[in-house]
Amino acid sequence: MQLLGDTAATAYDVELAHRVRDLLLDEPGITEKKTFGGLAFLINGRLAVSSSGQGGLLVRVDPTRTDSLIRPPHIDRFEMRGQKMSGWLRVELEVVAADEDLRRWVALGTSYASSLPPAK
C-alpha cells in the first residue's frame, strides 16, 4: 500500500484514517490519496472509502443501493457543490465508532470499488 504521511495541517480525522488503513493493509491494489479535503483509500485507482474532510467517512457504494443504505441524520448522500450524489454516502463518525461497524462500511466501499474496472 502506498502510504501518505499525516500532517498537522490535515482537515480529515487522522485517527479514523489510521483505523481504515489498518483494515486495508492486506487488500491488494490499495493506494492512498488526498482528495475532497480528506484522505481517500483507492482500489486500482477507484475511490473506495475516505476519512472525509467534512468529518466522518465517505463511502462509495453501488448507486442502486444508495437509498437502502441511507439512515438520516447519520448516513446520507454525499453532497458536492450543492448536489447530493447517488453511490456516495457520508457516514457520521458515531456510526463507525465501533470497529465492527467501521469494518462493515469499509467492506461495502472496497467491495464496490473492487467490482469496477481499474482506473486509467
The first five atom37 places (N, CA, C, CB, O) and aatype in JSON, in Angstrom:
{
  "aatype": [12, 5, 10, 10, 7, 3, 16, 0, 0, 16, 0, 18, 3, 19, 6, 10, 0, 8, 1, 19, 1, 3, 10, 10, 10, 3, 6, 14, 7, 9, 16, 6, 11, 11, 16, 13, 7, 7, 10, 0, 13, 10, 9, 2, 7, 1, 10, 0, 19, 15, 15, 15, 7, 5, 7, 7, 10, 10, 19, 1, 19, 3, 14, 16, 1, 16, 3, 15, 10, 9, 1, 14, 14, 8, 9, 3, 1, 13, 6, 12, 1, 7, 5, 11, 12, 15, 7, 17, 10, 1, 19, 6, 10, 6, 19, 19, 0, 0, 3, 6, 3, 10, 1, 1, 17, 19, 0, 10, 7, 16, 15, 18, 0, 15, 15, 10, 14, 14, 0, 11],
  "atom_mask": [
    [1, 1, 1, 1, 1],
    [1, 1, 1, 1, 1],
    [1, 1, 1, 1, 1],
    [1, 1, 1, 1, 1],
    [1, 1, 1, 0, 1],
    [1, 1, 1, 1, 1],
    [1, 1, 1, 1, 1],
    [1, 1, 1, 1, 1],
    [1, 1, 1, 1, 1],
    [1, 1, 1, 1, 1],
    [1, 1, 1, 1, 1],
    [1, 1, 1, 1, 1],
    [1, 1, 1, 1, 1],
    [1, 1, 1, 1, 1],
    [1, 1, 1, 1, 1],
    [1, 1, 1, 1, 1],
    [1, 1, 1, 1, 1],
    [1, 1, 1, 1, 1],
    [1, 1, 1, 1, 1],
    [1, 1, 1, 1, 1],
    [1, 1, 1, 1, 1],
    [1, 1, 1, 1, 1],
    [1, 1, 1, 1, 1],
    [1, 1, 1, 1, 1],
    [1, 1, 1, 1, 1],
    [1, 1, 1, 1, 1],
    [1, 1, 1, 1, 1],
    [1, 1, 1, 1, 1],
    [1, 1, 1, 0, 1],
    [1, 1, 1, 1, 1],
    [1, 1, 1, 1, 1],
    [1, 1, 1, 1, 1],
    [1, 1, 1, 1, 1],
    [1, 1, 1, 1, 1],
    [1, 1, 1, 1, 1],
    [1, 1, 1, 1, 1],
    [1, 1, 1, 0, 1],
    [1, 1, 1, 0, 1],
    [1, 1, 1, 1, 1],
    [1, 1, 1, 1, 1],
    [1, 1, 1, 1, 1],
    [1, 1, 1, 1, 1],
    [1, 1, 1, 1, 1],
    [1, 1, 1, 1, 1],
    [1, 1, 1, 0, 1],
    [1, 1, 1, 1, 1],
    [1, 1, 1, 1, 1],
    [1, 1, 1, 1, 1],
    [1, 1, 1, 1, 1],
    [1, 1, 1, 1, 1],
    [1, 1, 1, 1, 1],
    [1, 1, 1, 1, 1],
    [1, 1, 1, 0, 1],
    [1, 1, 1, 1, 1],
    [1, 1, 1, 0, 1],
    [1, 1, 1, 0, 1],
    [1, 1, 1, 1, 1],
    [1, 1, 1, 1, 1],
    [1, 1, 1, 1, 1],
    [1, 1, 1, 1, 1],
    [1, 1, 1, 1, 1],
    [1, 1, 1, 1, 1],
    [1, 1, 1, 1, 1],
    [1, 1, 1, 1, 1],
    [1, 1, 1, 1, 1],
    [1, 1, 1, 1, 1],
    [1, 1, 1, 1, 1],
    [1, 1, 1, 1, 1],
    [1, 1, 1, 1, 1],
    [1, 1, 1, 1, 1],
    [1, 1, 1, 1, 1],
    [1, 1, 1, 1, 1],
    [1, 1, 1, 1, 1],
    [1, 1, 1, 1, 1],
    [1, 1, 1, 1, 1],
    [1, 1, 1, 1, 1],
    [1, 1, 1, 1, 1],
    [1, 1, 1, 1, 1],
    [1, 1, 1, 1, 1],
    [1, 1, 1, 1, 1],
    [1, 1, 1, 1, 1],
    [1, 1, 1, 0, 1],
    [1, 1, 1, 1, 1],
    [1, 1, 1, 1, 1],
    [1, 1, 1, 1, 1],
    [1, 1, 1, 1, 1],
    [1, 1, 1, 0, 1],
    [1, 1, 1, 1, 1],
    [1, 1, 1, 1, 1],
    [1, 1, 1, 1, 1],
    [1, 1, 1, 1, 1],
    [1, 1, 1, 1, 1],
    [1, 1, 1, 1, 1],
    [1, 1, 1, 1, 1],
    [1, 1, 1, 1, 1],
    [1, 1, 1, 1, 1],
    [1, 1, 1, 1, 1],
    [1, 1, 1, 1, 1],
    [1, 1, 1, 1, 1],
    [1, 1, 1, 1, 1],
    [1, 1, 1, 1, 1],
    [1, 1, 1, 1, 1],
    [1, 1, 1, 1, 1],
    [1, 1, 1, 1, 1],
    [1, 1, 1, 1, 1],
    [1, 1, 1, 1, 1],
    [1, 1, 1, 1, 1],
    [1, 1, 1, 1, 1],
    [1, 1, 1, 0, 1],
    [1, 1, 1, 1, 1],
    [1, 1, 1, 1, 1],
    [1, 1, 1, 1, 1],
    [1, 1, 1, 1, 1],
    [1, 1, 1, 1, 1],
    [1, 1, 1, 1, 1],
    [1, 1, 1, 1, 1],
    [1, 1, 1, 1, 1],
    [1, 1, 1, 1, 1],
    [1, 1, 1, 1, 1],
    [1, 1, 1, 1, 1]
  ],
  "atom_positions": [
    [[0.85, -1.16, 0.0], [0.0, 0.0, 0.0], [0.89, 1.23, 0.0], [-0.96, 0.0, 1.21], [1.83, 1.32, 0.79]],
    [[0.61, 2.17, -0.88], [1.31, 3.44, -0.89], [0.71, 4.29, 0.22], [1.19, 4.15, -2.29], [-0.48, 4.58, 0.2]],
    [[1.53, 4.7, 1.2], [1.05, 5.45, 2.35], [1.42, 6.91, 2.22], [1.62, 4.87, 3.65], [2.5, 7.25, 1.73]],
    [[0.52, 7.77, 2.67], [0.8, 9.19, 2.75], [0.97, 9.54, 4.21], [-0.32, 10.03, 2.1], [0.25, 9.02, 5.06]],
    [[1.88, 10.41, 4.5], [2.08, 10.84, 5.87], [0.95, 11.76, 6.32], [0.0, 0.0, 0.0], [0.41, 12.52, 5.52]],
    [[0.6, 11.68, 7.59], [-0.39, 12.58, 8.17], [0.37, 13.79, 8.71], [-1.23, 11.88, 9.29], [1.4, 13.65, 9.36]],
    [[-0.15, 14.98, 8.43], [0.49, 16.19, 8.9], [-0.44, 16.95, 9.82], [0.92, 17.07, 7.72], [-1.63, 16.68, 9.88]],
    [[0.12, 17.91, 10.54], [-0.68, 18.72, 11.45], [-1.71, 19.55, 10.7], [0.23, 19.63, 12.28], [-2.68, 19.99, 11.3]],
    [[-1.52, 19.77, 9.4], [-2.43, 20.61, 8.63], [-3.59, 19.83, 8.02], [-1.66, 21.3, 7.53], [-4.35, 20.4, 7.23]],
    [[-3.75, 18.57, 8.35], [-4.82, 17.78, 7.76], [-6.18, 18.24, 8.24], [-4.62, 16.31, 8.08], [-6.35, 18.64, 9.39]],
    [[-7.16, 18.19, 7.34], [-8.52, 18.58, 7.68], [-9.35, 17.36, 8.06], [-9.17, 19.32, 6.52], [-10.41, 17.49, 8.68]],
    [[-8.9, 16.19, 7.7], [-9.65, 14.96, 7.95], [-9.3, 14.39, 9.32], [-9.36, 13.92, 6.86], [-8.34, 14.83, 9.97]],
    [[-10.08, 13.42, 9.76], [-9.88, 12.75, 11.05], [-8.74, 11.75, 10.91], [-11.2, 12.04, 11.54], [-8.91, 10.68, 10.32]],
    [[-7.58, 12.09, 11.44], [-6.39, 11.25, 11.3], [-6.59, 9.9, 11.98], [-5.16, 11.97, 11.89], [-6.17, 8.87, 11.46]],
    [[-7.22, 9.9, 13.15], [-7.47, 8.63, 13.85], [-8.35, 7.7, 13.02], [-8.12, 8.9, 15.22], [-8.09, 6.5, 12.94]],
    [[-9.39, 8.26, 12.41], [-10.25, 7.45, 11.55], [-9.46, 6.92, 10.36], [-11.46, 8.28, 11.07], [-9.62, 5.76, 9.97]],
    [[-8.61, 7.75, 9.78], [-7.78, 7.3, 8.65], [-6.88, 6.14, 9.06], [-6.92, 8.47, 8.11], [-6.72, 5.19, 8.3]],
    [[-6.3, 6.22, 10.25], [-5.46, 5.11, 10.74], [-6.28, 3.84, 10.91], [-4.79, 5.49, 12.08], [-5.82, 2.75, 10.57]],
    [[-7.5, 3.97, 11.44], [-8.35, 2.78, 11.63], [-8.7, 2.15, 10.29], [-9.65, 3.17, 12.38], [-8.69, 0.92, 10.16]],
    [[-9.02, 2.98, 9.29], [-9.32, 2.46, 7.94], [-8.08, 1.8, 7.36], [-9.83, 3.59, 7.0], [-8.16, 0.69, 6.82]],
    [[-6.94, 2.47, 7.47], [-5.69, 1.93, 6.94], [-5.4, 0.54, 7.53], [-4.52, 2.89, 7.25], [-5.0, -0.37, 6.81]],
    [[-5.6, 0.4, 8.83], [-5.36, -0.89, 9.49], [-6.24, -1.99, 8.9], [-5.61, -0.78, 10.99], [-5.81, -3.14, 8.81]],
    [[-7.47, -1.65, 8.51], [-8.37, -2.64, 7.93], [-7.96, -3.02, 6.5], [-9.79, -2.12, 7.93], [-8.31, -4.1, 6.03]],
    [[-7.24, -2.14, 5.83], [-6.94, -2.34, 4.42], [-5.5, -2.77, 4.12], [-7.23, -1.09, 3.67], [-5.11, -2.88, 2.96]],
    [[-4.71, -2.99, 5.15], [-3.3, -3.3, 4.95], [-3.05, -4.46, 3.99], [-2.67, -3.61, 6.27], [-2.09, -4.42, 3.21]],
    [[-3.88, -5.48, 4.03], [-3.66, -6.66, 3.19], [-4.49, -6.66, 1.91], [-3.97, -7.9, 3.99], [-4.46, -7.63, 1.15]],
    [[-5.23, -5.59, 1.67], [-6.09, -5.5, 0.48], [-5.21, -5.2, -0.74], [-7.19, -4.39, 0.66], [-4.47, -4.22, -0.74]],
    [[-5.28, -6.04, -1.79], [-4.46, -5.78, -2.98], [-4.93, -4.53, -3.73], [-4.5, -6.99, -3.93], [-6.12, -4.22, -3.77]],
    [[-3.97, -3.82, -4.3], [-4.29, -2.67, -5.15], [-4.64, -1.39, -4.41], [0.0, 0.0, 0.0], [-5.13, -0.45, -5.03]],
    [[-4.42, -1.33, -3.08], [-4.79, -0.15, -2.29], [-3.72, 0.93, -2.39], [-5.0, -0.54, -0.83], [-2.53, 0.66, -2.27]],
    [[-4.17, 2.15, -2.61], [-3.32, 3.33, -2.52], [-4.07, 4.39, -1.73], [-2.91, 3.86, -3.93], [-5.29, 4.3, -1.55]],
    [[-3.35, 5.38, -1.26], [-3.94, 6.5, -0.53], [-3.73, 7.77, -1.35], [-3.33, 6.64, 0.9], [-2.72, 7.93, -2.03]],
    [[-4.73, 8.67, -1.25], [-4.63, 9.92, -1.99], [-5.43, 10.98, -1.25], [-5.13, 9.75, -3.46], [-6.56, 10.72, -0.82]],
    [[-4.86, 12.16, -1.11], [-5.61, 13.25, -0.51], [-6.58, 13.77, -1.57], [-4.67, 14.39, 0.01], [-6.17, 14.15, -2.67]],
    [[-7.86, 13.79, -1.23], [-8.89, 14.22, -2.15], [-10.14, 14.65, -1.39], [-9.23, 13.09, -3.15], [-10.37, 14.16, -0.28]],
    [[-10.93, 15.52, -1.93], [-12.15, 16.04, -1.3], [-11.86, 16.57, 0.11], [-13.22, 14.93, -1.23], [-12.75, 16.55, 0.96]],
    [[-10.64, 17.04, 0.36], [-10.28, 17.53, 1.68], [-10.06, 16.42, 2.69], [0.0, 0.0, 0.0], [-9.92, 16.68, 3.89]],
    [[-10.03, 15.18, 2.22], [-9.85, 14.04, 3.11], [-8.72, 13.15, 2.64], [0.0, 0.0, 0.0], [-7.97, 13.5, 1.73]],
    [[-8.61, 12.0, 3.26], [-7.63, 11.01, 2.84], [-8.4, 9.81, 2.29], [-6.69, 10.58, 4.03], [-9.07, 9.1, 3.03]],
    [[-8.28, 9.62, 0.98], [-9.03, 8.57, 0.29], [-8.2, 7.31, 0.17], [-9.47, 9.04, -1.09], [-6.97, 7.36, 0.03]],
    [[-8.88, 6.18, 0.22], [-8.28, 4.87, 0.0], [-8.88, 4.33, -1.29], [-8.53, 3.88, 1.22], [-10.09, 4.19, -1.41]],
    [[-8.01, 4.05, -2.25], [-8.44, 3.64, -3.58], [-8.02, 2.21, -3.85], [-7.86, 4.57, -4.65], [-6.97, 1.75, -3.38]],
    [[-8.83, 1.51, -4.6], [-8.5, 0.17, -5.07], [-8.38, 0.25, -6.58], [-9.6, -0.9, -4.63], [-9.33, 0.6, -7.28]],
    [[-7.2, -0.08, -7.08], [-6.92, 0.01, -8.52], [-7.32, 1.36, -9.08], [-7.65, -1.11, -9.27], [-7.83, 1.46, -10.2]],
    [[-7.08, 2.41, -8.29], [-7.35, 3.78, -8.73], [-8.78, 4.24, -8.53], [0.0, 0.0, 0.0], [-9.1, 5.38, -8.89]],
    [[-9.64, 3.41, -7.98], [-11.05, 3.76, -7.75], [-11.29, 4.03, -6.27], [-12.0, 2.64, -8.25], [-10.98, 3.18, -5.44]],
    [[-11.83, 5.19, -5.94], [-12.08, 5.52, -4.55], [-13.04, 4.52, -3.94], [-12.62, 6.94, -4.42], [-14.11, 4.24, -4.49]],
    [[-12.66, 3.99, -2.78], [-13.5, 3.04, -2.05], [-14.09, 3.69, -0.81], [-12.7, 1.79, -1.67], [-15.29, 3.6, -0.56]],
    [[-13.22, 4.35, -0.04], [-13.62, 4.94, 1.23], [-12.63, 6.05, 1.55], [-13.67, 3.87, 2.37], [-11.48, 6.02, 1.12]],
    [[-13.1, 7.04, 2.33], [-12.23, 8.16, 2.67], [-12.55, 8.67, 4.06], [-12.38, 9.28, 1.65], [-13.71, 8.73, 4.47]],
    [[-11.5, 9.04, 4.78], [-11.67, 9.81, 6.01], [-11.95, 11.22, 5.52], [-10.4, 9.73, 6.99], [-11.04, 11.92, 5.06]],
    [[-13.19, 11.65, 5.62], [-13.67, 12.85, 4.96], [-13.18, 14.13, 5.62], [-15.16, 12.85, 4.93], [-13.09, 14.21, 6.84]],
    [[-12.88, 15.12, 4.81], [-12.54, 16.43, 5.31], [-13.73, 17.13, 5.94], [0.0, 0.0, 0.0], [-13.57, 18.14, 6.64]],
    [[-14.93, 16.61, 5.71], [-16.15, 17.16, 6.3], [-16.51, 16.41, 7.58], [-17.3, 17.1, 5.3], [-17.55, 16.67, 8.19]],
    [[-15.66, 15.49, 7.97], [-15.91, 14.67, 9.16], [-16.54, 13.35, 8.76], [0.0, 0.0, 0.0], [-17.27, 13.26, 7.77]],
    [[-16.26, 12.34, 9.54], [-16.83, 11.01, 9.28], [-16.19, 10.35, 8.08], [0.0, 0.0, 0.0], [-15.04, 10.63, 7.72]],
    [[-16.95, 9.46, 7.49], [-16.46, 8.59, 6.43], [-17.22, 8.87, 5.14], [-16.59, 7.11, 6.83], [-18.44, 9.06, 5.16]],
    [[-16.52, 8.89, 4.03], [-17.13, 8.93, 2.71], [-17.0, 7.52, 2.15], [-16.45, 10.02, 1.76], [-15.89, 6.99, 2.08]],
    [[-18.11, 6.91, 1.76], [-18.1, 5.53, 1.29], [-18.71, 5.47, -0.1], [-18.88, 4.61, 2.27], [-19.79, 6.01, -0.34]],
    [[-18.01, 4.82, -1.0], [-18.54, 4.6, -2.35], [-19.29, 3.29, -2.36], [-17.39, 4.6, -3.42], [-18.76, 2.26, -1.95]],
    [[-20.53, 3.33, -2.83], [-21.37, 2.13, -2.87], [-22.03, 2.02, -4.24], [-22.44, 2.17, -1.75], [-22.03, 2.96, -5.03]],
    [[-22.57, 0.87, -4.5], [-23.34, 0.66, -5.72], [-24.48, 1.69, -5.73], [-23.89, -0.81, -5.82], [-25.28, 1.71, -4.8]],
    [[-24.58, 2.52, -6.77], [-25.62, 3.55, -6.8], [-27.04, 2.99, -6.62], [-25.54, 4.3, -8.09], [-27.92, 3.68, -6.11]],
    [[-27.26, 1.76, -7.04], [-28.6, 1.17, -6.89], [-28.93, 0.86, -5.44], [-28.71, -0.08, -7.72], [-30.09, 0.63, -5.11]],
    [[-27.92, 0.84, -4.55], [-28.13, 0.55, -3.13], [-28.2, 1.8, -2.26], [-27.02, -0.35, -2.62], [-28.46, 1.72, -1.07]],
    [[-27.97, 2.95, -2.86], [-27.9, 4.2, -2.1], [-29.1, 4.38, -1.19], [-27.79, 5.38, -3.04], [-28.94, 4.56, 0.02]],
    [[-30.29, 4.35, -1.74], [-31.5, 4.62, -0.94], [-31.66, 3.64, 0.22], [-32.73, 4.56, -1.83], [-32.1, 4.04, 1.3]],
    [[-31.32, 2.38, 0.01], [-31.49, 1.39, 1.08], [-30.47, 1.55, 2.21], [-31.38, 0.0, 0.5], [-30.67, 1.01, 3.29]],
    [[-29.39, 2.28, 1.97], [-28.35, 2.45, 2.99], [-28.47, 3.76, 3.77], [-26.99, 2.38, 2.33], [-27.84, 3.91, 4.82]],
    [[-29.27, 4.68, 3.28], [-29.42, 5.98, 3.95], [-30.2, 5.83, 5.24], [-30.11, 7.0, 3.02], [-31.24, 5.17, 5.28]],
    [[-29.69, 6.46, 6.3], [-30.34, 6.46, 7.62], [-30.16, 7.85, 8.22], [-29.73, 5.34, 8.57], [-29.26, 8.06, 9.05]],
    [[-31.01, 8.82, 7.82], [-30.87, 10.17, 8.37], [-30.98, 10.15, 9.87], [-31.92, 11.11, 7.77], [-31.71, 9.31, 10.4]],
    [[-30.33, 11.01, 10.58], [-29.45, 12.07, 10.07], [-27.98, 11.64, 9.98], [-29.55, 13.29, 10.95], [-27.14, 12.47, 9.64]],
    [[-27.65, 10.39, 10.28], [-26.25, 9.99, 10.39], [-25.64, 9.38, 9.14], [-26.11, 9.03, 11.49], [-24.42, 9.3, 9.03]],
    [[-26.47, 8.95, 8.2], [-25.98, 8.39, 6.94], [-26.82, 9.01, 5.83], [-26.08, 6.8, 6.92], [-28.04, 8.85, 5.79]],
    [[-26.16, 9.73, 4.95], [-26.87, 10.41, 3.87], [-25.99, 10.46, 2.63], [-27.29, 11.85, 4.3], [-24.81, 10.12, 2.68]],
    [[-26.59, 10.87, 1.52], [-25.81, 11.03, 0.3], [-24.72, 12.08, 0.52], [-26.72, 11.42, -0.88], [-24.92, 13.06, 1.23]],
    [[-23.58, 11.86, -0.11], [-22.5, 12.85, -0.13], [-22.96, 14.0, -1.01], [-21.15, 12.22, -0.64], [-23.52, 13.78, -2.09]],
    [[-22.72, 15.2, -0.55], [-23.13, 16.38, -1.31], [-21.89, 17.1, -1.84], [-23.98, 17.34, -0.43], [-20.96, 17.41, -1.1]],
    [[-21.91, 17.36, -3.15], [-20.82, 18.1, -3.79], [-21.43, 19.24, -4.59], [-19.95, 17.17, -4.69], [-22.28, 19.04, -5.46]],
    [[-20.97, 20.44, -4.28], [-21.45, 21.65, -4.96], [-22.98, 21.74, -4.93], [-20.96, 21.67, -6.42], [-23.6, 22.11, -5.93]],
    [[-23.56, 21.39, -3.8], [-25.0, 21.51, -3.62], [-25.81, 20.36, -4.19], [0.0, 0.0, 0.0], [-27.04, 20.37, -4.09]],
    [[-25.16, 19.39, -4.79], [-25.87, 18.26, -5.38], [-25.58, 16.98, -4.6], [-25.47, 18.08, -6.87], [-24.42, 16.6, -4.42]],
    [[-26.65, 16.32, -4.13], [-26.48, 15.04, -3.44], [-26.32, 13.95, -4.48], [-27.69, 14.74, -2.5], [-27.06, 13.89, -5.46]],
    [[-25.33, 13.1, -4.25], [-24.94, 12.13, -5.26], [-25.29, 10.7, -4.87], [-23.46, 12.24, -5.54], [-25.02, 10.28, -3.74]],
    [[-25.88, 9.97, -5.78], [-26.11, 8.54, -5.57], [-24.78, 7.82, -5.71], [-27.16, 7.98, -6.58], [-23.93, 8.2, -6.51]],
    [[-24.6, 6.75, -4.91], [-23.37, 5.97, -4.97], [-22.28, 6.48, -4.05], [0.0, 0.0, 0.0], [-21.21, 5.88, -3.97]],
    [[-22.54, 7.57, -3.35], [-21.56, 8.16, -2.44], [-22.28, 8.51, -1.15], [-20.87, 9.42, -3.07], [-23.24, 9.28, -1.17]],
    [[-21.84, 7.96, -0.02], [-22.5, 8.19, 1.26], [-21.56, 8.85, 2.25], [-23.03, 6.87, 1.83], [-20.37, 8.53, 2.33]],
    [[-22.12, 9.79, 3.01], [-21.43, 10.36, 4.17], [-21.94, 9.63, 5.39], [-21.65, 11.92, 4.28], [-23.14, 9.63, 5.67]],
    [[-21.03, 9.02, 6.1], [-21.36, 8.25, 7.3], [-20.72, 8.97, 8.48], [-20.85, 6.75, 7.19], [-19.5, 9.07, 8.57]],
    [[-21.56, 9.47, 9.38], [-21.03, 10.23, 10.51], [-20.21, 9.35, 11.44], [-22.17, 10.89, 11.28], [-20.4, 8.14, 11.52]],
    [[-19.29, 9.99, 12.14], [-18.33, 9.29, 12.98], [-18.97, 8.37, 14.0], [-17.46, 10.29, 13.68], [-18.47, 7.27, 14.23]],
    [[-20.08, 8.79, 14.62], [-20.68, 7.92, 15.65], [-21.18, 6.6, 15.08], [-21.84, 8.65, 16.33], [-21.3, 5.62, 15.82]],
    [[-21.47, 6.55, 13.79], [-21.92, 5.31, 13.16], [-20.78, 4.3, 13.05], [-22.51, 5.59, 11.76], [-21.01, 3.09, 13.06]],
    [[-19.55, 4.79, 12.94], [-18.39, 3.91, 12.77], [-17.48, 3.92, 13.99], [-17.61, 4.32, 11.53], [-16.29, 3.59, 13.89]],
    [[-18.01, 4.3, 15.14], [-17.22, 4.35, 16.37], [-16.73, 2.96, 16.76], [-18.04, 4.97, 17.51], [-15.6, 2.81, 17.23]],
    [[-17.57, 1.96, 16.59], [-17.18, 0.57, 16.9], [-16.42, -0.02, 15.72], [-18.43, -0.3, 17.25], [-16.79, 0.2, 14.57]],
    [[-15.37, -0.77, 16.0], [-14.56, -1.36, 14.94], [-15.38, -2.24, 14.0], [-13.43, -2.17, 15.54], [-15.15, -2.23, 12.79]],
    [[-16.31, -2.99, 14.55], [-17.15, -3.86, 13.71], [-17.97, -3.05, 12.71], [-18.08, -4.71, 14.6], [-18.13, -3.46, 11.56]],
    [[-18.49, -1.91, 13.15], [-19.28, -1.06, 12.26], [-18.4, -0.43, 11.18], [-20.0, 0.04, 13.06], [-18.78, -0.36, 10.01]],
    [[-17.21, 0.03, 11.57], [-16.29, 0.58, 10.59], [-15.92, -0.49, 9.57], [-15.02, 1.14, 11.27], [-15.9, -0.22, 8.37]],
    [[-15.65, -1.69, 10.02], [-15.29, -2.8, 9.13], [-16.4, -3.04, 8.1], [-15.04, -4.09, 9.95], [-16.12, -3.28, 6.92]],
    [[-17.65, -2.96, 8.53], [-18.79, -3.17, 7.63], [-18.82, -2.11, 6.53], [-20.11, -3.16, 8.41], [-19.0, -2.44, 5.35]],
    [[-18.65, -0.85, 6.91], [-18.71, 0.23, 5.93], [-17.51, 0.21, 4.99], [-18.8, 1.58, 6.62], [-17.65, 0.46, 3.8]],
    [[-16.35, -0.08, 5.52], [-15.15, -0.18, 4.68], [-15.33, -1.34, 3.69], [-13.87, -0.39, 5.55], [-14.94, -1.22, 2.52]],
    [[-15.89, -2.43, 4.14], [-16.14, -3.58, 3.26], [-17.11, -3.23, 2.14], [-16.69, -4.76, 4.06], [-16.93, -3.67, 1.0]],
    [[-18.14, -2.44, 2.44], [-19.08, -2.0, 1.39], [-18.34, -1.2, 0.32], [-20.23, -1.15, 2.0], [-18.52, -1.43, -0.88]],
    [[-17.5, -0.26, 0.77], [-16.77, 0.56, -0.18], [-15.75, -0.21, -0.99], [0.0, 0.0, 0.0], [-15.64, -0.03, -2.2]],
    [[-15.01, -1.09, -0.33], [-13.98, -1.85, -1.05], [-14.6, -2.87, -1.99], [-13.04, -2.55, -0.05], [-14.07, -3.14, -3.07]],
    [[-15.72, -3.44, -1.58], [-16.4, -4.42, -2.44], [-16.85, -3.76, -3.74], [-17.6, -5.04, -1.71], [-16.65, -4.3, -4.82]],
    [[-17.47, -2.58, -3.62], [-17.94, -1.91, -4.83], [-16.77, -1.43, -5.69], [-18.85, -0.72, -4.47], [-16.76, -1.63, -6.9]],
    [[-15.77, -0.79, -5.07], [-14.63, -0.29, -5.84], [-13.9, -1.43, -6.55], [-13.65, 0.47, -4.93], [-13.42, -1.26, -7.67]],
    [[-13.82, -2.59, -5.9], [-13.17, -3.76, -6.5], [-13.94, -4.29, -7.7], [-13.02, -4.86, -5.46], [-13.36, -4.94, -8.57]],
    [[-15.23, -4.03, -7.76], [-16.06, -4.53, -8.86], [-15.91, -3.68, -10.13], [-17.52, -4.57, -8.44], [-16.35, -4.08, -11.2]],
    [[-15.29, -2.51, -9.99], [-15.14, -1.59, -11.12], [-13.84, -1.89, -11.88], [-15.15, -0.13, -10.64], [-12.88, -2.4, -11.3]],
    [[-13.82, -1.57, -13.16], [-12.56, -1.75, -13.89], [-11.51, -0.79, -13.34], [-12.76, -1.5, -15.42], [-11.85, 0.28, -12.84]],
    [[-10.23, -1.16, -13.4], [-9.17, -0.27, -12.92], [-9.22, 1.08, -13.61], [-7.81, -0.91, -13.14], [-9.54, 1.17, -14.8]],
    [[-8.91, 2.13, -12.87], [-8.86, 3.48, -13.45], [-7.66, 3.58, -14.38], [-8.79, 4.58, -12.33], [-6.64, 2.93, -14.16]],
    [[-7.8, 4.38, -15.38], [-6.69, 4.56, -16.35], [-5.86, 5.75, -15.97], [-7.23, 4.73, -17.79], [-4.89, 6.06, -16.66]]
  ]
}
